[in-house]
Amino acid sequence: MQRIRMSLPYFKQNGWQADVVVVDEQYSEMVKDDLLLLSIPADVTIYKVNALSKKITAKVGLGSLALRSMWSYLKTVNKLLKEKKYDLIYFSTTQFPITILGPYWKTKFNIPYVIDMQDPWHSDYYKSKPKSEQPAKYWFSYRLNKYMEPIALKKVDGLISVSESYIDDLKERYPVIKNIPSATIPFGAFDIDLKIASDNISGFVSILQPGFKNIVYVGRGGADMHQALNITFTALKKCIDTNQGASKKIRLYFIGTSYAPAGYGKQTIAPLARHYGLENHVVEYTDRISYYHTLNVLQHADALFIPGSDDPAYTASKIYPYILTGKPLLALFHINSPALEVLKEYEAPFAYAYNSDNEVLENICTFFSAIADGDLLQTTYNPTAIKKYSAENMALRQCKLFNSVITQ
């Protein structure tokens, strides 16, 4: 959803008029944020489709929003394609099962389609993991994804992804698409959002504790981040033991770490923090907060933090709004993560490949000490990179791929 929302203001200036088809929000259990509508251009037409009630489908183990809404998508888009002339269908969602409708519409209406692979769809990543680290209903979803992915991918006309390795893997898995247009396009930095968050500050509940130096990460947790967190917590513990200011002031927040409904999330960060004796310095809230509440929290933090996954293909789209705040940022990623190259372009001074060597530990400790002592209040990032990774430029790159698809 965020990819499309941030691109809509710029599609038209690049020659594309977009109509959007979405599931009516009443059928989604995600945190709602009406402020998101403020960034949608007035001339964009939005069609809402229905979905089966999860209260009913959950009884037979069916919770996927994509599966619950597929029939309504089919009917609604069929009607649109019969009534209006469209050049392209663009799937930009992590509800990947809905993309199996692409081949049907391509055959029936002779219209090409593009899929935005924001995450891996069918993946063996969790196959060797213990059951406690696997997503809910992994046995079923793994087999369903393995069946559905080739239906959608073997006839796709174009691919976009946040990670080049995702595209490489798919083209290797399905040689029939090896020559289709593709592009690695990260999520853009959308400065309009920061203004919306600032203008609506009165609507947000304060989370951060006054009187402390608050360092914030907002996003999912999970065991796949523990390698990065082990290094971070080792450095934080060392800093606290040697810097009296850090001992009294530092609070490291992890907010919205679970996808579970509010009040039902399982902590995955706090137990590790307790292992390091950091329970008084690390705070984990599993409940998710709205998008603009997130931006508001980032704007009021003293510094920001992003721990990377142990998946080398992982790149965090949250990099871009974090950078736009101008706050000091500590980031740790797998050495092969594309996020490190992006952060290098931004000239982010505290971005590291996580490992346990003394230099990285010392640098992270230096970061925490500088925040505690008030020596690091703001960071100037490379303006060339800020422009390069802007939402406007990312929309331009998407439109160039659309043009390639319809002219091939």
Buried (B, 14 or more C-beta within 10 A) or exposed (E): BBBBBBBBBBBBEBEBEBEBBBBEEEBBEEBEBEBBEEBBEEEBEEBBBBBBEBEEBEEEEBEBBBBBBBEBBBEBBBEBBEEEEBEBBBBBBEBBBBBBBBBBBBEEBEBBBBBBBBEBBBBEBBEEEEEEBBEEEBEEBBEBBEEBBBBBBEBBBBBBBBBBBBBBBBBEEBEEBEEBBBBBBBBBBBBEBBEBBEEBEEEBEEBBEEEBBBBBBBBBBBBBBBBBBBBBBBBBBBBBEEBEBBBEBBBBBBBBBBBBEEEEBEBBBBEBBEEBEBEEBBBBBBBBBBBBBBBBBBBBBBBBBBBBBBBBBBBBBBBBBBBBBBBBBBBBBBEEBBBBEBBEBBBBBBBBBBEEEEEBBEBBBBBBBBBBEEEBEEBEBBEEBBEBBBBBBBBBBBBBBBBBBBEE
